[in-house]
């Protein structure tokens, strides 16, 4: 099934599948945290950021809430500069 996805979605699907198999090393961050920290409204973007954050935490890039806030800010900056 993953092989049928377009390449941009395939990488995310593979990462999420790996995440599902691993022991969870979660960082406790909620959608409310994301909205407050980044000043963005509720919506699909918040969910996408939380999903990406879960992958980053599982891969060891983010280990705690402070790092999560910094990582999320970086993701928003990257997206803004790409426009």
C-alpha angles and dihedrals in degrees: 000000000000090000090062093061122096112259096257092057096037093068092052092046092051091048092049091048090053089048091054091054096049129082104262118256094182130182112214103238124142133200088253089057091052093049093048096044095046101031093233128139126248114276146099092308090066091052092048091051091049091050092049090047091053089054091048091050092048091051091051097248092117121039106167144011094273091054090044092056091049092046092049091050089052091051091053091048090051091050092047094050091049090063 
